[in-house]
Amino acid sequence: MRPLTLFLLVNVIFFIIQPHTGLLRYSLDNYVGYDGDVARRREDAVNAVRISHAEARRAAATPAARGAPLRPEAYDLFAERFNAALSNQKKSMLLFSIPVMALAMLPMYARRRRRYVEHLVFSIHTYAFFLFFAGVCITPLFRLVLGGARRLGVADGRLMSLLAGEAPVIAVLLLVIGGYTWLGLRRMYGDSRHGAALRALAIFSVLQVLIIAYHDLLFYTTLASL
C-alpha cells in the first residue's frame, strides 16, 4: 500500500477499536476532574466559554428578555456537547503529529541531506504501526498478562496497580515501537546498529512528547469549536 492509504486504513480501524480499549478515552471530566493548577485553568476556560455562550444567547434574545439573569448552559449538557465534538476532533488532530515528527527527524539526518518527504513517508509508516499495535495488540497483550498472573496466583494488589499504570505501557511501547523504528531506520536509511538505536530512542521520545501535546491541544481545539 501507499503510505497515506495505509495510515488512513489503520486510522479507521484504530478508531473503531479504540472505544473498547483504554486508549485515547478523553472526556471533559478527564481534563478537569482532578486537583491541580492545570485542571483549574482548564475549568476556568470551560466556564469562560459557557458564560460567553450565555451572553451571546442573551444578546440575541428579545429586548424584554435581555434583563434576565445570566444563565450559563448546565455543565452536564455542555460536557455532552464537548465530548461529542472531542470524538470528532481526535480523529483528525492525530494527522498533525505526522509532519511534526518528520520535521523533528530533519536535524537527525542533516549531514546526509535527506529530504523532508522521506522523513514524512517514514513518519506515516511509524504512526500506522503505532496505531495498529496500540489499538489491536496492546490491550489483548495486557489482558493476557493479567490473566496469566491470576492463574499463577501472583496477581496481588501491588502487581495489579503496577500493570494498570503508565510505566508498563510506556515500557512495552518503547520495546515494540522502538524495535520497529530501529529496523525501519536500518532498512530505509541504511543506519548502523548504534546509529539506528540512538535515533530510534530520539524518535520514540518525540512520539511521547507529541502524545502529550496531542492530549492538550485536543482540549483547546475542541473548546474553540463549540
C-alpha atoms as one frame of an Amber mdcrd trajectory, in Angstrom:
protein
   0.000   0.000   0.000   0.971   3.605  -0.419   1.945   5.174   2.934  -1.022
   7.544   3.245  -3.527   4.869   2.208  -2.040   2.513   4.774  -2.220   5.120
   7.533  -5.819   6.105   6.772  -6.919   2.465   6.747  -5.192   1.753  10.063
  -6.571   5.020  11.449 -10.140   3.941  10.652  -9.559   0.506  12.203  -7.995
   2.076  15.295 -10.899   4.443  15.974 -13.387   1.573  15.566 -11.480  -0.467
  18.155 -10.385   2.449  20.380 -13.645   2.827  22.401 -13.194  -0.777  23.595
  -9.674  -0.111  24.896  -8.253   2.261  27.478  -6.540   4.377  24.812  -7.424
   7.998  23.995 -10.553   7.768  26.138 -10.527  11.503  26.695 -13.516  13.394
  28.038 -14.190  16.732  29.718 -14.014  15.069  33.137 -10.631  13.626  32.144
  -9.358  17.161  31.558 -10.821  18.954  34.579 -11.751  16.214  37.042  -8.659
  16.232  39.240  -6.773  18.573  41.563  -4.022  20.768  40.180  -3.285  24.097
  38.550  -3.620  22.717  35.008  -7.084  21.292  35.715  -8.178  24.562  37.333
  -7.007  26.570  34.307  -8.931  24.255  32.019 -12.024  24.536  34.209 -11.741
  28.339  34.101 -11.520  28.173  30.297 -14.629  25.954  30.184 -16.580  28.315
  32.437 -15.488  31.314  30.344 -16.877  29.621  27.213 -20.130  28.725  28.986
 -20.526  32.351  30.113 -19.699  33.731  26.651 -22.317  31.437  25.120 -24.883
  32.612  27.669 -24.044  36.252  26.913 -24.419  35.606  23.180 -27.832  33.989
  23.726 -28.960  36.927  25.879 -27.722  39.436  23.276 -29.732  37.615  20.611
 -32.880  37.495  22.766 -35.749  39.962  22.709 -35.232  43.327  24.474 -37.532
  42.244  27.297 -35.514  39.054  27.940 -32.142  40.795  27.944 -32.607  41.963
  31.509 -32.964  38.419  32.793 -30.154  36.941  34.934 -27.296  35.337  33.011
 -27.777  31.560  32.934 -24.846  29.555  31.547 -25.576  26.179  29.987 -25.768
  23.341  32.515 -22.401  21.654  32.962 -23.759  18.201  32.075 -25.223  19.451
  28.794 -22.019  21.320  27.957 -19.939  18.217  28.774 -22.106  16.132  26.454
 -21.561  18.566  23.576 -17.836  18.836  24.360 -17.349  15.051  24.367 -19.207
  14.670  21.069 -17.015  17.336  19.453 -13.915  15.811  21.043 -14.700  12.440
  19.486 -14.604  14.019  16.030 -11.591  16.231  16.708  -9.275  13.452  17.886
  -9.648  11.567  14.603  -8.276  14.472  12.565  -5.879  16.046  15.070  -3.669
  12.934  15.012  -2.766  13.739  11.403  -0.911  16.859  12.564   1.535  14.758
  14.581   2.945  13.085  11.452   4.500  16.162   9.757   5.803  17.351  13.145
   7.634  14.059  13.690   9.059  14.276  10.169  10.235  17.797  10.964  11.953
  16.530  14.132  13.843  13.982  12.021  15.424  16.641   9.788  18.307  17.512
  12.162  18.982  13.793  12.727  19.949  13.424   9.064  21.147  16.952   8.322
  24.593  15.767   7.251  23.153  13.261   4.780  20.913  15.905   3.201  17.849
  13.686   3.366  14.681  15.301   2.045  11.706  16.141   4.236   9.379  13.958
   2.145  11.494  10.908   3.014  11.015  11.595   6.711   7.310  12.185   6.083
   6.939   8.736   4.496   8.823   7.157   7.392   6.653   9.016   9.927   3.447
   7.837   8.245   4.592   4.218   8.428   5.694   4.631  12.048   2.373   6.129
  13.106   0.463   3.457  11.194   2.374   0.772  13.073   1.891   2.640  16.359
  -1.890   2.794  15.843  -2.004  -0.859  14.812  -0.033  -2.026  17.831  -1.725
   0.319  20.314  -5.221  -0.416  19.045  -5.064  -4.093  18.082  -2.278  -5.648
  20.144  -1.567  -3.873  23.414  -4.948  -4.352  25.142  -5.139  -8.136  24.468
  -1.476  -8.382  25.478  -2.070  -6.815  28.892  -5.214  -8.877  29.418  -3.217
 -11.999  28.629  -0.534 -10.988  31.132  -3.108 -10.191  33.823  -4.980 -13.430
  33.182  -1.746 -15.419  33.397  -0.803 -13.654  36.639  -4.173 -14.533  38.160
  -3.881 -18.184  37.135  -0.422 -18.359  38.674  -1.722 -16.782  41.855   0.682
 -13.851  41.767  -1.818 -11.099  40.930  -1.653  -9.227  44.232  -2.755  -5.619
  44.688   0.661  -4.096  44.065   1.186  -6.042  40.841  -2.258  -5.125  39.543
  -1.648  -1.468  40.400   1.709  -1.556  38.619   0.287  -3.173  35.478  -2.589
  -0.694  35.431  -0.192   2.278  35.472   1.528   4.115  32.647   5.041   2.742
  33.233   4.370  -0.778  31.827   2.584   0.686  28.785   5.498   3.038  28.067
   7.979   0.176  28.552   6.107  -2.090  26.121   5.739   0.740  23.600   9.453
   1.502  23.874  10.338  -2.129  23.274   7.951  -2.666  20.353   7.769   0.772
  18.701  11.462   1.361  19.392  12.297  -2.013  17.862  10.134  -1.331  14.813
  11.716   2.115  14.383  15.220   0.641  14.745  14.532  -1.908  11.992  12.891
   0.763   9.836  15.845   3.123  10.123  18.236   0.320   9.270  16.229  -0.598
   6.185  15.223   2.820   4.842  18.238   4.943   5.788  20.955   2.297   5.998
  21.846   3.307   9.564  24.408   1.407  11.597  23.140  -0.562  14.590  24.255
   2.023  17.114  23.159   4.976  14.995  19.713   3.433  14.450  19.400   2.713
  18.182  20.146   6.313  19.147  17.818   7.742  16.520  15.058   5.247  17.395
  15.279   6.356  21.034  15.118  10.022  19.960  12.118   9.341  17.695  10.333
   7.458  20.480  10.943  10.425  22.810   9.464  12.757  20.186   6.468  10.420
  19.882   5.871  10.594  23.649   6.075  14.395  23.616   3.638  14.531  20.699
   1.170  12.294  22.550   1.207  14.731  25.491   0.900  17.733  23.151  -1.901
  15.964  21.250  -3.822  15.496  24.509  -3.549  19.170  25.482  -4.138  20.568
  22.004  -7.283  18.478  21.642  -8.820  20.191  24.650  -8.336  23.716  23.339
  -9.268  22.968  19.713 -12.435  21.211  20.876 -13.305  24.087  23.210 -12.761
  26.598  20.404 -15.012  24.599  18.053 -18.081  24.822  20.317
